[in-house]
Structures are given as structure tokens and as C-alpha cells.
Amino acid sequence: MVFSSIYFLAYFLPIVLILYYILPARLKNGWLFLASLFFYGWGEPVYILIMLFSTVFDYTNGRLIERFDRQGKHNTASRAVLVMSLVVNLGILCFFKYTDFLIDNINSAFNMGIQAPNLALPIGISFYTFQTLSYTIDVYRGKVDIQHNVISFGMYVALFPQLIAGPIVRYADVAAEVDNRQHSFAQASAGLQRFLIGLGKKVILANQAGEAFDSLKTYSGGDASCAVYWLTAIMFTFQIYFDFSGYSDMAIGLGQMLGFHFPENFDHPYESKSITEFWRRWHMTLGTWFREYLYIPLGGNRCSVGRHIFNLLVVWFLTGLWHGAGWNFIFWGLYYFLLLVLEKYFLGKVLNKLPGWVSHVYTMLLVVLGWVIFAFDDVSQLGIHFAGLFDFGHVGNSLALYEWGQYLPFLIVLVIGCTSLPARICKKIFASRDSENELSSVGRILKAVYTLALLIISVVLLSAGSYNPFLYFRF
């Protein structure tokens, strides 16, 4: 089940929220745990067992670390528990996500015929694995208190708003709210509005951009010119942003309705003026996870230049690999590793001296090229599209003029929508004269009408069976 579906909007969410608000505080976590298991099992009931195993396993690891620490065995037995948690959790993730990829490459490299098991990837395994690991690691470090209630811990792991595609909510982010949450009409209303904005991003913008991308990429190797290849790449650039940021908005909004405050995941990344800035603004919870649990333990940047470059190589190789079992994801991670090293040691000072619009154009050109690498699992297709982007001897033709003319109004909407401009305009319209942070009565009405319109348009599109993929299911 996904948020952008009639089943979720019309049945699952209303039932879950009504019962959640009715139930006494002591039963809320149990109800969310059961509802989240149903949500996950809607598409993959078998793989609930893997998630439940991870839940019980890391809950037990936390209790064991607590016990061994009390016995003065932090550097021996507790450390062994931590290592076991890392090996088992990452082993499960690697088995399901990379076994077929590894076997296929061994067969190709050594001309062998090993039969790949063709494993289905459990939905959300990359996200909930990182979440349970964050708990065990932070318990070992003494940064969070032990969770003694297995139902409450299970609710944290399986919590449906962030289960499928994040944000990656570390236990430390919500530890105080797992067993003691505050609820209010104002918070629930704000959460609902945030959810509907995310729904609009996904259904109205991302889906239409994705449909355009799927249509345009069929021209590959045919009548496509350089201009069409760039239009194709730009459409995917917008699809993945509005798809993922829309889902994050929906997750954060749902969390607010349930009394949680999840960390932000996007901060208008397409306004960035360097690749370094882009990665401070894009998928921020993933960046935080890798920084806290890999980059800093490796030594971060407080080391020699050579060691720092090695640390970045490890982090970005694994960042690419985390996104998927394919060479394009590895290339994508290494691509950003090279760009970040270049900016750190060579280009950073130059970018700071350039006019803002020049550094912005530089950044977005590289980001678009990065999304081309990300978009095509088939390396041969990736090569065709990259060649087409730089086929300046065949810049345009009648097909290019038609496609750019057809999509230009929509592109303008997408460009404006990915910036902070809409939020600034809404703030001006909705805010009261007394305080920029308070809504006037007229502002409340306008915002309610605006979000209701997003809901109606989204439901109409979904009811019509419109194009509705979800990119991050494969991660």
C-alpha cells in the first residue's frame, strides 16, 4: 500500500486515525504497531517476518548491551553484541538486495552458469535496517535510553508513515515521543495540510513528470536529438525530486498527526550553488546517517588529505550501492565522490567567487547528469543517453521543437514548484500582520481551501487510474 492510493486515503488512514484518537494512551502504540504491520503486509505479507525478526533481534541486542554494561563488560561482551547486530542486519540486507547482482556479475566475468535465486527485494528493507541499526549503535554509545517495551520498539520500527521510504528516522530522533507524545488539534491540522501538500507534489507533479519521462525516453536511438535527450533528463530530475520530497512531506505530516516530529528530508536542493550544498539539502536523513555512523567513525575530515579522500570514497561508494544493486548506482555514487573531492580541494574557492547564477547553473547541470546515471539500470542505455546529451551536431529537429513546446508550460510550473518561492508567497498571503509565524483568520481559510483543492485534484487523478509509480520502492 502506498500513500498515493485510494485504498490508503479512503479506508486505511481514516480508520487508523479515528481508532488512534479514541484509544487510551496506553493502547496507542499497540494499535499503531498492528496497523503498521497490516500496511506493510498489504503487498508483501511474507516479508513481515523479516521485519519482525529485525525488530526482535535489535530489541534483544539493546537489552543485552544494557545487561553487559551493568556487569562492566562494555568493551567486551557489549561490543560483541554490537558487532553481531551489524553483521546480521547488514547480512540480511546484502543477501536480499545484492545476491542476484553478485551472481550475475560472477557469471558474466568468469563465463559461469550459477543459477541466481531471483530474490524479491523486501519493500523498505534499506530504510528499516538503517533505523534498527541506529538504535543498537546509539545504545552502545550511551546516547539513548534502552527501550524496555518490545511493542513500543516494534511500533518505532514498523511505523507506517516512514516505513517504506523514510525519512530515515533514527531512534534518537523520536526517543522522547515513542512512549510520551503530545496531541493537539492544531498539530493534527498542520500535519494534515503537510500531508496534502506532499500528496499534491506526488500525484499532480511527480506522476506527470514521470509519465513524460517514460514517453520521451522511447525516442532513444531513433529521432531523438540532443534537445530531446536533455528534456528527458530534466523530466526525470523533476520526477525524482517531487516523488521523493512529496513522499517525505506526506510522512512528516502523518507523523505530526500521530504526535511525532520527524526530521526534515529536503531543503529545496535545486536552489544549491555547489554539489556540496546540494548534498546538505537532498535526502538529509540519509546524509546524517552516513555521517554519524560511517564517515565520522572512519575519521571524517580530521585526518590527512589522503585519508579524507579515502573516507569519502568509502561513504559514496556505499551510498551508491545502498540505493540499488546495479552498476549505474555504483557509478552514481562514485560520480558524486569525484565532484565532492574536486570541490573540496580545487573548485570550492572558485565557486565562491563566481556570480550566484553561474554556480547555480554549474550545479544543476551536474545534478541533471547525475540523475541520468541514476535513472538507467541498463548500462548500454545509459551510454546511449549520455552520448545523446552531447551530440551537439544534432541539437534539434521538428520533434524537439514539438516536445519542448508541448512541455514548456509544465516545465515552468516544475521549476517554480521546486524552489522556495511558493512557500515564501504563501507565507506572505497567509500570515497575519502582527506576526509572520501566525496565520490570520483569512490565511487559515485560504490555506484550508488550497490544501482541499490539492486533495480533490489528487483524488480525481488517482480515481481515473492515472500514471502512479513510486520510485523508491526499489530501494
C-alpha positions, 0 to 999 in steps of 0.5 A, a space after each residue: 500500500 502506498 500513500 498515493 492510493 485510494 485504498 490508503 486515503 479512503 479506508 486505511 488512514 481514516 480508520 487508523 486515525 479515528 481508532 488512534 484518537 479514541 484509544 487510551 494512551 496506553 493502547 496507542 502504540 499497540 494499535 499503531 504497531 498492528 496497523 503498521 504491520 497490516 500496511 506493510 503486509 498489504 503487498 508483501 505479507 511474507 516479508 513481515 517476518 523479516 521485519 519482525 525478526 529485525 525488530 526482535 533481534 535489535 530489541 534483544 541486542 539493546 537489552 543485552 548491551 544494557 545487561 553487559 554494561 551493568 556487569 562492566 563488560 562494555 568493551 567486551 561482551 557489549 561490543 560483541 553484541 554490537 558487532 553481531 547486530 551489524 553483521 546480521 542486519 547488514 547480512 540480511 540486507 546484502 543477501 536480499 538486495 545484492 545476491 542476484 547482482 553478485 551472481 550475475 556479475 560472477 557469471 558474466 566475468 568468469 563465463 559461469 552458469 550459477 543459477 541466481 535465486 531471483 530474490 524479491 527485494 523486501 519493500 523498505 528493507 534499506 530504510 528499516 535496517 538503517 533505523 534498527 541499526 541506529 538504535 543498537 549503535 546509539 545504545 552502545 554509545 550511551 546516547 539513548 535510553 534502552 527501550 524496555 517495551 518490545 511493542 513500543 520498539 516494534 511500533 518505532 520500527 514498523 511505523 507506517 508513515 516512514 516505513 517504506 521510504 523514510 525519512 530515515 528516522 533514527 531512534 534518537 530522533 523520536 526517543 522522547 515521543 515513542 512512549 510520551 507524545 503530545 496531541 493537539 488539534 492544531 498539530 493534527 491540522 498542520 500535519 494534515 495540510 503537510 500531508 496534502 501538500 506532499 500528496 499534491 507534489 506526488 500525484 499532480 507533479 511527480 506522476 506527470 513528470 514521470 509519465 513524460 519521462 517514460 514517453 520521451 525516453 522511447 525516442 532513444 536511438 531513433 529521432 531523438 536529438 540532443 534537445 530531446 535527450 536533455 528534456 528527458 533528463 530534466 523530466 526525470 530530475 523533476 520526477 525524482 525530486 517531487 516523488 521523493 520530497 512529496 513522499 517525505 512531506 506526506 510522512 512528516 505530516 502523518 507523523 505530526 498527526 500521530 504526535 511525532 516530529 520527524 526530521 526534515 528530508 529536503 531543503 529545496 536542493 535545486 536552489 544549491 550553488 555547489 554539489 556540496 550544498 546540494 548534498 546538505 539539502 537532498 535526502 538529509 536523513 540519509 546524509 546524517 546517517 552516513 555521517 554519524 555512523 560511517 564517515 565520522 567513525 572512519 575519521 571524517 575530515 580530521 585526518 590527512 588529505 589522503 585519508 579524507 579522500 579515502 573516507 569519502 570514497 568509502 561513504 559514496 561508494 556505499 551510498 551508491 550501492 545502498 540505493 540499488 544493486 546495479 552498476 549505474 548506482 555504483 557509478 552514481 555514487 562514485 560520480 558524486 565522490 569525484 565532484 565532492 573531492 574536486 570541490 573540496 580541494 580545487 573548485 570550492 574557492 572558485 565557486 565562491 567567487 563566481 556570480 550566484 547564477 553561474 554556480 547555480 547553473 554549474 550545479 544543476 547541470 551536474 545534478 541533471 547528469 547525475 540523475 541520468 546515471 541514476 535513472 538507467 539500470 541498463 548500462 548500454 542505455 545509459 551510454 546511449 543517453 549520455 552520448 545523446 546529451 552531447 551530440 551537439 551536431 544534432 541539437 534539434 529537429 521538428 520533434 524537439 521543437 514539438 516536445 519542448 513546446 508541448 512541455 514548456 508550460 509544465 516545465 515552468 510550473 516544475 521549476 517554480 514548484 521546486 524552489 522556495 518561492 511558493 512557500 515564501 508567497 504563501 507565507 506572505 498571503 497567509 500570515 497575519 500582520 502582527 506576526 509572520 509565524 501566525 496565520 490570520 483568520 483569512 490565511 487559515 481559510 485560504 490555506 484550508 481551501 488550497 490544501 482541499 483543492 490539492 486533495 480533490 485534484 489528487 483524488 480525481 487523478 488517482 480515481 481515473 487510474 492515472 500514471 502512479 509509480 513510486 520510485 523508491 520502492 526499489 530501494 
